[in-house]
Amino acid sequence: METVTLSPKFQIVIPKAIREQLALRPSQKFSVVRDGSRIQLVPLEPARKLKGFLQGIDTTVAREADRL
């Protein structure tokens, strides 16, 4: 586990090992999600990069009779 410090300007530095593992880039945008007392940074991906990520997913879903 890595430890970081919040600067007086409320900034943190993501440790190099984690940046490399996740292939983070300078100026990359993140969603900030509060989860109780935790903060999660979720990298935003361009919609173009998501193309085809559901390829091969099973689309047969049991549905109730009153649903289309």
MDAnalysis code that builds the backbone (N, CA, C; Angstrom):
import MDAnalysis as mda
import numpy as np

u = mda.Universe.empty(204, n_residues=68, atom_resindex=np.repeat(np.arange(68), 3), trajectory=True)
u.add_TopologyAttr("name", ["N", "CA", "C"] * 68)
u.add_TopologyAttr("resid", np.arange(1, 69))
u.add_TopologyAttr("resname", ["MET", "GLU", "THR", "VAL", "THR", "LEU", "SER", "PRO", "LYS", "PHE", "GLN", "ILE", "VAL", "ILE", "PRO", "LYS", "ALA", "ILE", "ARG", "GLU", "GLN", "LEU", "ALA", "LEU", "ARG", "PRO", "SER", "GLN", "LYS", "PHE", "SER", "VAL", "VAL", "ARG", "ASP", "GLY", "SER", "ARG", "ILE", "GLN", "LEU", "VAL", "PRO", "LEU", "GLU", "PRO", "ALA", "ARG", "LYS", "LEU", "LYS", "GLY", "PHE", "LEU", "GLN", "GLY", "ILE", "ASP", "THR", "THR", "VAL", "ALA", "ARG", "GLU", "ALA", "ASP", "ARG", "LEU"])
u.atoms.positions = np.array([
    [0.841, -1.169, 0.000],
    [0.000, 0.000, 0.000],
    [0.889, 1.235, 0.000],
    [0.537, 2.190, -0.822],
    [1.272, 3.440, -0.913],
    [0.610, 4.484, -0.019],
    [1.391, 5.437, 0.443],
    [0.878, 6.536, 1.244],
    [1.176, 7.840, 0.523],
    [0.191, 8.731, 0.475],
    [0.382, 10.041, -0.140],
    [-0.012, 11.111, 0.874],
    [0.414, 12.340, 0.612],
    [0.120, 13.457, 1.503],
    [-0.658, 14.516, 0.737],
    [-1.673, 15.061, 1.353],
    [-2.458, 16.134, 0.768],
    [-1.703, 17.445, 0.973],
    [-1.422, 18.160, -0.112],
    [-0.651, 19.401, -0.032],
    [-1.533, 20.538, 0.487],
    [-0.933, 21.672, 0.841],
    [-1.723, 22.836, 1.261],
    [-2.688, 23.313, 0.173],
    [-2.427, 22.958, -1.086],
    [-3.324, 23.314, -2.184],
    [-4.314, 22.185, -2.475],
    [-4.427, 21.225, -1.561],
    [-5.331, 20.081, -1.677],
    [-5.011, 19.214, -2.893],
    [-3.737, 19.027, -3.175],
    [-3.291, 18.188, -4.272],
    [-2.597, 16.946, -3.722],
    [-2.677, 15.844, -4.480],
    [-1.923, 14.637, -4.145],
    [-1.154, 14.201, -5.378],
    [-0.108, 13.420, -5.176],
    [0.656, 12.851, -6.278],
    [0.407, 11.351, -6.268],
    [-0.032, 10.831, -7.407],
    [-0.240, 9.389, -7.529],
    [1.134, 8.748, -7.692],
    [1.486, 7.791, -6.839],
    [2.815, 7.178, -6.911],
    [3.126, 6.613, -8.302],
    [4.395, 6.703, -8.672],
    [4.848, 6.304, -10.005],
    [4.462, 4.868, -10.352],
    [4.639, 3.958, -9.415],
    [4.324, 2.550, -9.684],
    [2.854, 2.387, -10.078],
    [1.963, 3.089, -9.412],
    [0.536, 3.006, -9.710],
    [0.233, 3.680, -11.042],
    [0.852, 4.840, -11.296],
    [0.662, 5.519, -12.586],
    [1.057, 4.611, -13.738],
    [2.173, 3.913, -13.581],
    [2.646, 3.025, -14.642],
    [1.741, 1.811, -14.805],
    [1.319, 1.202, -13.694],
    [0.450, 0.024, -13.755],
    [-0.863, 0.343, -14.454],
    [-1.400, 1.538, -14.210],
    [-2.692, 1.922, -14.781],
    [-2.555, 2.710, -16.081],
    [-1.323, 2.931, -16.522],
    [-1.044, 3.683, -17.757],
    [-1.723, 5.049, -17.749],
    [-1.606, 5.756, -16.622],
    [-2.195, 7.087, -16.502],
    [-1.351, 8.089, -17.275],
    [-2.027, 9.119, -17.798],
    [-1.351, 10.128, -18.609],
    [-1.503, 11.505, -17.970],
    [-0.561, 12.417, -18.225],
    [-0.725, 13.794, -17.746],
    [-2.002, 14.404, -18.337],
    [-2.676, 15.206, -17.573],
    [-3.922, 15.898, -17.956],
    [-5.113, 14.960, -18.111],
    [-4.968, 13.688, -17.747],
    [-6.090, 12.757, -17.819],
    [-7.145, 13.182, -16.806],
    [-8.412, 13.020, -17.157],
    [-9.511, 13.421, -16.283],
    [-10.029, 12.209, -15.508],
    [-10.544, 12.484, -14.305],
    [-11.060, 11.457, -13.415],
    [-12.402, 11.890, -12.848],
    [-13.266, 10.927, -12.596],
    [-14.449, 11.171, -11.776],
    [-14.015, 10.954, -10.338],
    [-14.486, 11.801, -9.444],
    [-14.176, 11.658, -8.026],
    [-15.448, 11.170, -7.342],
    [-15.355, 10.005, -6.709],
    [-16.519, 9.371, -6.104],
    [-16.275, 9.206, -4.612],
    [-17.210, 9.709, -3.823],
    [-17.127, 9.516, -2.373],
    [-17.843, 8.220, -2.034],
    [-17.165, 7.357, -1.296],
    [-17.719, 6.070, -0.881],
    [-17.546, 5.985, 0.626],
    [-18.524, 6.527, 1.352],
    [-18.399, 6.594, 2.812],
    [-17.267, 7.520, 3.175],
    [-16.252, 6.999, 3.843],
    [-15.104, 7.825, 4.239],
    [-13.945, 7.684, 3.250],
    [-14.184, 7.025, 2.119],
    [-13.138, 6.833, 1.105],
    [-13.394, 7.719, -0.100],
    [-12.333, 8.001, -0.850],
    [-12.418, 8.733, -2.104],
    [-11.883, 7.821, -3.197],
    [-12.641, 7.680, -4.280],
    [-12.197, 6.873, -5.414],
    [-12.003, 7.786, -6.617],
    [-10.892, 7.602, -7.311],
    [-10.636, 8.310, -8.559],
    [-10.860, 7.322, -9.685],
    [-11.810, 7.624, -10.560],
    [-12.148, 6.722, -11.653],
    [-11.745, 7.402, -12.966],
    [-10.768, 6.840, -13.676],
    [-10.337, 7.466, -14.933],
    [-11.481, 7.529, -15.942],
    [-11.645, 8.693, -16.559],
    [-12.642, 8.850, -17.614],
    [-12.014, 8.404, -18.926],
    [-12.750, 7.630, -19.665],
    [-12.270, 7.131, -20.950],
    [-13.125, 7.744, -22.048],
    [-12.532, 8.113, -23.168],
    [-13.339, 8.623, -24.274],
    [-14.287, 7.536, -24.777],
    [-15.477, 7.937, -25.201],
    [-16.480, 6.972, -25.664],
    [-15.934, 6.116, -26.795],
    [-15.095, 6.665, -27.620],
    [-14.529, 5.926, -28.751],
    [-13.739, 4.703, -28.263],
    [-13.088, 4.828, -27.112],
    [-12.288, 3.725, -26.586],
    [-13.173, 2.569, -26.094],
    [-14.427, 2.867, -25.771],
    [-15.341, 1.853, -25.252],
    [-15.973, 0.999, -26.353],
    [-15.777, 1.394, -27.606],
    [-16.387, 0.679, -28.718],
    [-15.988, -0.807, -28.689],
    [-17.008, -1.672, -28.692],
    [-16.774, -3.103, -28.764],
    [-16.489, -3.789, -27.438],
    [-16.518, -3.062, -26.319],
    [-16.155, -3.716, -25.066],
    [-17.203, -4.720, -24.595],
    [-18.404, -4.667, -25.160],
    [-19.440, -5.641, -24.809],
    [-19.557, -6.765, -25.842],
    [-18.642, -6.795, -26.782],
    [-18.685, -7.807, -27.830],
    [-18.647, -9.204, -27.211],
    [-19.580, -10.053, -27.644],
    [-19.626, -11.420, -27.152],
    [-20.447, -11.606, -25.893],
    [-21.038, -10.519, -25.372],
    [-21.832, -10.638, -24.150],
    [-23.134, -11.391, -24.455],
    [-23.586, -12.209, -23.509],
    [-24.821, -12.966, -23.670],
    [-25.998, -12.020, -23.477],
    [-26.786, -11.818, -24.517],
    [-27.904, -10.874, -24.450],
    [-29.237, -11.566, -24.189],
    [-29.209, -12.866, -23.955],
    [-30.456, -13.562, -23.641],
    [-30.745, -13.354, -22.162],
    [-31.802, -12.616, -21.910],
    [-32.173, -12.280, -20.542],
    [-33.601, -12.746, -20.310],
    [-33.831, -13.472, -19.231],
    [-35.200, -13.877, -18.889],
    [-35.949, -12.625, -18.479],
    [-37.084, -12.382, -19.131],
    [-37.868, -11.181, -18.835],
    [-39.260, -11.563, -18.368],
    [-39.835, -10.674, -17.589],
    [-41.206, -10.897, -17.150],
    [-42.126, -10.702, -18.333],
    [-43.276, -11.361, -18.316],
    [-44.200, -11.335, -19.452],
    [-44.694, -9.940, -19.783],
    [-44.797, -9.043, -18.804],
    [-45.308, -7.703, -19.067],
    [-44.217, -6.733, -19.523],
    [-43.031, -7.209, -19.744],
    [-41.912, -6.362, -20.206],
    [-41.638, -6.664, -21.669],
    [-41.229, -5.646, -22.391],
    [-40.871, -5.842, -23.796],
    [-39.479, -6.344, -23.941],
])
